């Protein structure tokens, strides 16, 4: 199963006619996660035909407006659409007060369970887990408390080697799940057939690391080592490295350096400053240091096999 990322917004600061702030929709192991929710996110969800009723978990990196100002609108829309299922919101301490005050003053309380998971740790922590996927925070270095997020598949079931299975008539369909779970098979005569003789290794696990906003912060490298895909902010080009340092953002070169040192498979860069009219300059700079770089583009879906 592939990992699928739809970019809803990938620009910094204020929204413009053709430049929306950060938001992404991630599909991984039949989960549908929303990452950040800048102003206009729900319009982008509709524009690109994302079935946002499937969203059960929203991850907010930090409380700057270009990453969270669309959240209360989306929550209110779910209410108008008669949502009944739970909605979980993960974000920095203060996000519950930020959202519930707006709901209170507008008399717009949800009719569905709205559950907040407030974060304050400066160390990586596991914040979501089920039988298929786990999500960890990636502490970043920005002007306010900020986390990236690491989404990781869990190792799946083993695959049946049907050619080998068919060689043993005693193995029936009712035995298949035990084989997928890794059990050996014992014949009626007491002979044990090792599981590896009947099955194949499961598909390699996929992972996605989201890192925005942050200064150049090599401390994240061990945690994101060899991920399938890394999204890393690249607000500036290298000519504005000093400004990146002051504002605690990164350059395209710095994002690529992180990707190279972390040995990731794919790098997606975004969070572009509006001062640059030609986004290809970001791609050229990053590719000089990490070849497998692609530009985030609003409405574009990336599929990582």
Long-range contacts (C-beta under 8 A, 24 or more apart in sequence): 1-29, 1-30, 1-203, 2-206, 2-303, 2-304, 2-305, 3-27, 3-28, 3-153, 3-206, 3-207, 3-208, 3-228, 3-229, 3-303, 3-304, 4-28, 4-301, 4-302, 4-303, 4-304, 5-208, 5-229, 5-231, 5-268, 5-301, 5-302, 5-303, 5-304, 6-48, 6-50, 6-299, 6-300, 6-301, 6-302, 7-268, 7-270, 7-296, 7-297, 7-298, 7-299, 7-300, 7-301, 7-302, 8-41, 8-44, 8-45, 8-48, 8-50, 8-298, 8-299, 9-38, 9-40, 9-41, 9-44, 9-298, 10-270, 10-271, 10-272, 10-296, 10-297, 10-298, 11-270, 11-271, 11-272, 11-274, 12-66, 12-213, 12-233, 12-235, 12-249, 12-271, 12-272, 12-273, 12-274, 13-66, 13-273, 13-274, 14-66, 14-274, 15-39, 15-40, 15-66, 16-274, 18-298, 19-274, 19-298, 20-44, 20-298, 21-65, 21-66, 21-67, 21-69, 21-70, 22-61, 22-66, 22-67, 22-212, 22-270, 22-271, 23-70, 24-210, 24-231, 25-50, 25-52, 25-55, 26-151, 26-208, 28-133, 28-151, 28-153, 28-206, 28-208, 29-132, 29-133, 29-153, 29-154, 30-132, 31-56, 31-57, 31-132, 31-133, 32-56, 33-57, 33-58, 33-59, 33-135, 33-151, 34-58, 34-59, 35-59, 35-61, 35-149, 35-210, 36-60, 36-61, 36-67, 36-68, 36-212, 37-67, 37-68, 37-69, 37-70, 37-71, 37-74, 38-65, 38-66, 38-67, 38-68, 38-69, 38-70, 39-65, 39-66, 39-69, 39-70, 40-70, 41-70, 41-71, 41-73, 41-74, 42-70, 42-73, 42-74, 42-77, 44-298, 44-299, 45-74, 47-299, 48-299, 53-81, 53-83, 55-87, 56-85, 56-86, 56-87, 56-88, 57-87, 57-88, 57-90, 57-128, 57-135, 58-87, 58-88, 58-89, 58-90, 58-91, 59-90, 59-91, 59-135, 59-149, 59-210, 60-89, 60-90, 60-91, 60-92, 60-95, 61-91, 61-140, 61-146, 61-147, 61-148, 61-149, 61-210, 61-212, 61-213, 62-91, 62-92, 62-142, 62-144, 62-145, 62-146, 62-147, 62-213, 63-91, 63-92, 63-94, 63-95, 63-98, 63-144, 63-145, 64-144, 64-213, 67-212, 67-213, 68-95, 68-98, 71-99, 72-99, 72-102, 72-103, 75-99, 75-103, 75-110, 75-114, 76-103, 76-106, 76-108, 78-110, 78-112, 79-108, 79-109, 79-110, 79-111, 79-112, 82-111, 83-110, 83-111, 83-112, 84-111, 84-112, 85-112, 85-113, 86-112, 86-113, 86-114, 86-115, 87-112, 87-113, 87-114, 87-115, 88-115, 88-116, 88-117, 88-128, 89-114, 89-115, 89-116, 89-117, 90-117, 90-119, 90-127, 90-128, 90-135, 91-116, 91-117, 91-118, 91-119, 92-118, 92-119, 92-120, 92-144, 92-145, 92-146, 92-147, 93-118, 93-119, 93-120, 93-145, 94-118, 119-145, 119-147, 120-145, 124-150, 124-223, 136-223, 138-209, 138-210, 138-211, 138-220, 138-223, 138-224, 139-219, 139-220, 140-211, 140-213, 140-214, 140-217, 140-220, 141-214, 141-215, 141-217, 141-219, 141-248, 142-213, 142-214, 142-215, 142-248, 142-249, 143-247, 143-248, 146-213, 146-214, 148-209, 148-210, 148-211, 148-212, 148-214, 148-220, 149-209, 149-210, 150-207, 150-208, 150-209, 150-210, 150-223, 150-224, 150-227, 151-207, 151-208, 151-209, 151-210, 152-205, 152-206, 152-207, 153-205, 153-206, 153-207, 154-205, 155-202, 155-205, 156-202, 156-203, 156-205, 157-181, 157-202, 158-182, 158-195, 158-199, 158-200, 158-201, 158-202, 159-199, 159-200, 159-201, 159-202, 159-203, 160-198, 160-199, 160-200, 161-197, 161-198, 161-199, 161-200, 164-197, 164-198, 165-198, 168-193, 168-198, 171-198, 206-304, 208-304, 209-264, 211-258, 212-270, 212-271, 213-248, 213-249, 213-271, 214-248, 214-249, 214-250, 215-244, 215-245, 215-248, 215-249, 215-250, 216-244, 216-245, 216-250, 216-251, 216-254, 216-257, 216-258, 217-258, 218-258, 218-261, 220-258, 220-262, 221-258, 221-261, 221-262, 224-258, 224-262, 224-264, 225-262, 225-263, 225-264, 226-262, 226-263, 226-264, 226-265, 227-262, 227-264, 227-265, 228-264, 228-265, 228-266, 228-304, 229-264, 229-265, 229-266, 229-267, 229-268, 229-302, 229-304, 230-258, 230-259, 230-262, 230-264, 230-266, 230-267, 230-268, 231-268, 231-269, 231-270, 231-296, 232-258, 232-259, 232-267, 232-268, 232-269, 233-269, 233-270, 233-271, 234-269, 234-270, 234-271, 234-272, 234-282, 234-286, 235-271, 235-272, 235-273, 236-273, 237-276, 237-281, 237-282, 237-285, 238-285, 240-273, 251-285, 252-281, 252-282, 252-283, 252-285, 252-286, 253-285, 253-286, 253-288, 253-289, 255-286, 256-285, 256-286, 256-287, 256-288, 256-289, 256-290, 256-293, 257-289, 257-290, 259-290, 259-293, 260-289, 260-290, 265-292, 265-304, 266-292, 266-294, 266-302, 266-304, 267-292, 267-293, 267-294, 268-293, 268-294, 268-295, 268-296, 268-302, 269-293, 269-294, 269-295, 269-296, 270-295, 270-296
